[in-house]
Amino acid sequence: MDLAHTYFPYSKVIIDKYHFVRQVTWAIEKVRKSYRNPCLHPYENTISEAVD
């Protein structure tokens, strides 16, 4: 946002519904996957450490 204000000081920032919803969806997916992955593979790190 600072870059936009540097080069276009008199412009307005406009957020459209599609891109806003897409960003929110991506954020929710990222959090969901971070909680899901440890539950699916609780011993993944232990097994890989034992093999090394």
N, CA and C atoms as an extended XYZ file, in Angstrom:
156
Properties=species:S:1:pos:R:3:atomname:S:1:resname:S:1:resid:I:1 pbc="F F F"
N         0.832       -1.181        0.000 N   MET     1
C         0.000        0.000        0.000 CA  MET     1
C         0.884        1.255        0.000 C   MET     1
N         2.016        1.219        0.668 N   ASP     2
C         2.902        2.382        0.684 CA  ASP     2
C         3.447        2.679       -0.706 C   ASP     2
N         3.743        1.638       -1.461 N   LEU     3
C         4.247        1.809       -2.818 CA  LEU     3
C         3.203        2.498       -3.688 C   LEU     3
N         1.962        2.093       -3.549 N   ALA     4
C         0.885        2.717       -4.326 CA  ALA     4
C         0.740        4.189       -3.969 C   ALA     4
N         0.812        4.509       -2.688 N   HIS     5
C         0.689        5.915       -2.280 CA  HIS     5
C         1.908        6.740       -2.696 C   HIS     5
N         3.058        6.100       -2.807 N   THR     6
C         4.259        6.805       -3.246 CA  THR     6
C         4.128        7.230       -4.708 C   THR     6
N         3.690        6.316       -5.551 N   TYR     7
C         3.610        6.596       -6.983 CA  TYR     7
C         2.286        7.225       -7.411 C   TYR     7
N         1.233        6.991       -6.635 N   PHE     8
C        -0.088        7.535       -6.954 CA  PHE     8
C        -0.674        8.198       -5.711 C   PHE     8
N        -0.151        9.352       -5.306 N   PRO     9
C        -0.551        9.958       -4.030 CA  PRO     9
C        -2.007       10.400       -3.951 C   PRO     9
N        -2.647       10.653       -5.062 N   TYR    10
C        -4.030       11.140       -5.041 CA  TYR    10
C        -5.049       10.054       -5.411 C   TYR    10
N        -4.600        8.827       -5.496 N   SER    11
C        -5.521        7.755       -5.865 CA  SER    11
C        -6.245        7.202       -4.643 C   SER    11
N        -7.361        6.565       -4.896 N   LYS    12
C        -8.131        5.922       -3.834 CA  LYS    12
C        -7.902        4.421       -3.899 C   LYS    12
N        -7.836        3.781       -2.741 N   VAL    13
C        -7.696        2.339       -2.683 CA  VAL    13
C        -9.101        1.746       -2.715 C   VAL    13
N        -9.327        0.861       -3.671 N   ILE    14
C       -10.640        0.248       -3.835 CA  ILE    14
C       -10.495       -1.253       -3.658 C   ILE    14
N       -11.353       -1.826       -2.853 N   ILE    15
C       -11.350       -3.270       -2.630 CA  ILE    15
C       -12.667       -3.823       -3.156 C   ILE    15
N       -12.561       -4.752       -4.092 N   ASP    16
C       -13.799       -5.333       -4.606 CA  ASP    16
C       -14.141       -6.596       -3.812 C   ASP    16
N       -15.395       -6.956       -3.854 N   LYS    17
C       -15.911       -8.060       -3.045 CA  LYS    17
C       -15.223       -9.381       -3.394 C   LYS    17
N       -15.010       -9.657       -4.670 N   TYR    18
C       -14.408      -10.923       -5.086 CA  TYR    18
C       -13.035      -11.129       -4.470 C   TYR    18
N       -12.150      -10.148       -4.594 N   HIS    19
C       -10.799      -10.302       -4.080 CA  HIS    19
C       -10.765      -10.308       -2.554 C   HIS    19
N       -11.655       -9.570       -1.921 N   PHE    20
C       -11.725       -9.583       -0.465 CA  PHE    20
C       -12.132      -10.968        0.037 C   PHE    20
N       -13.166      -11.529       -0.561 N   VAL    21
C       -13.634      -12.860       -0.155 CA  VAL    21
C       -12.565      -13.909       -0.449 C   VAL    21
N       -11.871      -13.776       -1.562 N   ARG    22
C       -10.811      -14.724       -1.894 CA  ARG    22
C        -9.690      -14.690       -0.857 C   ARG    22
N        -9.277      -13.516       -0.438 N   GLN    23
C        -8.226      -13.408        0.568 CA  GLN    23
C        -8.669      -14.000        1.905 C   GLN    23
N        -9.908      -13.746        2.289 N   VAL    24
C       -10.435      -14.309        3.542 CA  VAL    24
C       -10.492      -15.826        3.448 C   VAL    24
N       -10.934      -16.341        2.311 N   THR    25
C       -11.008      -17.794        2.116 CA  THR    25
C        -9.627      -18.421        2.199 C   THR    25
N        -8.638      -17.825        1.562 N   TRP    26
C        -7.268      -18.343        1.633 CA  TRP    26
C        -6.745      -18.342        3.061 C   TRP    26
N        -7.038      -17.287        3.810 N   ALA    27
C        -6.576      -17.214        5.198 CA  ALA    27
C        -7.220      -18.304        6.048 C   ALA    27
N        -8.507      -18.522        5.855 N   ILE    28
C        -9.201      -19.571        6.613 CA  ILE    28
C        -8.648      -20.944        6.249 C   ILE    28
N        -8.410      -21.179        4.961 N   GLU    29
C        -7.838      -22.459        4.527 CA  GLU    29
C        -6.459      -22.693        5.131 C   GLU    29
N        -5.658      -21.651        5.192 N   LYS    30
C        -4.313      -21.779        5.750 CA  LYS    30
C        -4.368      -22.169        7.230 C   LYS    30
N        -5.248      -21.536        7.969 N   VAL    31
C        -5.394      -21.867        9.390 CA  VAL    31
C        -5.959      -23.271        9.549 C   VAL    31
N        -6.958      -23.610        8.749 N   ARG    32
C        -7.574      -24.938        8.829 CA  ARG    32
C        -6.551      -26.035        8.555 C   ARG    32
N        -5.741      -25.845        7.529 N   LYS    33
C        -4.732      -26.845        7.183 CA  LYS    33
C        -3.648      -26.940        8.248 C   LYS    33
N        -3.312      -25.827        8.883 N   SER    34
C        -2.289      -25.876        9.927 CA  SER    34
C        -2.770      -26.653       11.144 C   SER    34
N        -4.063      -26.620       11.419 N   TYR    35
C        -4.612      -27.411       12.525 CA  TYR    35
C        -4.827      -28.862       12.117 C   TYR    35
N        -5.148      -29.100       10.866 N   ARG    36
C        -5.456      -30.441       10.397 CA  ARG    36
C        -4.206      -31.302       10.281 C   ARG    36
N        -3.136      -30.788        9.733 N   ASN    37
C        -1.957      -31.585        9.445 CA  ASN    37
C        -1.342      -32.257       10.675 C   ASN    37
N        -1.152      -31.584       11.797 N   PRO    38
C        -0.594      -32.294       12.962 CA  PRO    38
C        -1.508      -33.413       13.458 C   PRO    38
N        -2.790      -33.288       13.282 N   CYS    39
C        -3.722      -34.322       13.717 CA  CYS    39
C        -3.643      -35.558       12.825 C   CYS    39
N        -3.395      -35.361       11.549 N   LEU    40
C        -3.315      -36.489       10.627 CA  LEU    40
C        -2.006      -37.257       10.764 C   LEU    40
N        -0.939      -36.560       11.070 N   HIS    41
C         0.385      -37.176       11.124 CA  HIS    41
C         1.086      -36.821       12.436 C   HIS    41
N         0.593      -37.295       13.569 N   PRO    42
C         1.190      -36.879       14.842 CA  PRO    42
C         2.598      -37.418       15.055 C   PRO    42
N         2.952      -38.528       14.389 N   TYR    43
C         4.272      -39.133       14.613 CA  TYR    43
C         5.208      -38.949       13.431 C   TYR    43
N         4.862      -38.068       12.520 N   GLU    44
C         5.657      -37.892       11.308 CA  GLU    44
C         7.095      -37.496       11.628 C   GLU    44
N         7.301      -36.514       12.488 N   ASN    45
C         8.648      -36.078       12.823 CA  ASN    45
C         9.419      -37.148       13.577 C   ASN    45
N         8.746      -37.883       14.445 N   THR    46
C         9.417      -38.937       15.212 CA  THR    46
C         9.940      -40.018       14.294 C   THR    46
N         9.159      -40.429       13.298 N   ILE    47
C         9.570      -41.473       12.376 CA  ILE    47
C        10.732      -40.995       11.514 C   ILE    47
N        10.675      -39.783       11.001 N   SER    48
C        11.754      -39.302       10.156 CA  SER    48
C        13.040      -39.110       10.951 C   SER    48
N        12.953      -38.739       12.220 N   GLU    49
C        14.151      -38.617       13.056 CA  GLU    49
C        14.754      -39.985       13.342 C   GLU    49
N        13.923      -41.010       13.510 N   ALA    50
C        14.418      -42.346       13.804 CA  ALA    50
C        15.116      -42.948       12.590 C   ALA    50
N        14.674      -42.601       11.402 N   VAL    51
C        15.290      -43.136       10.177 CA  VAL    51
C        16.647      -42.507        9.936 C   VAL    51
N        16.771      -41.220       10.238 N   ASP    52
C        18.038      -40.520       10.009 CA  ASP    52
C        19.042      -41.035       10.955 C   ASP    52
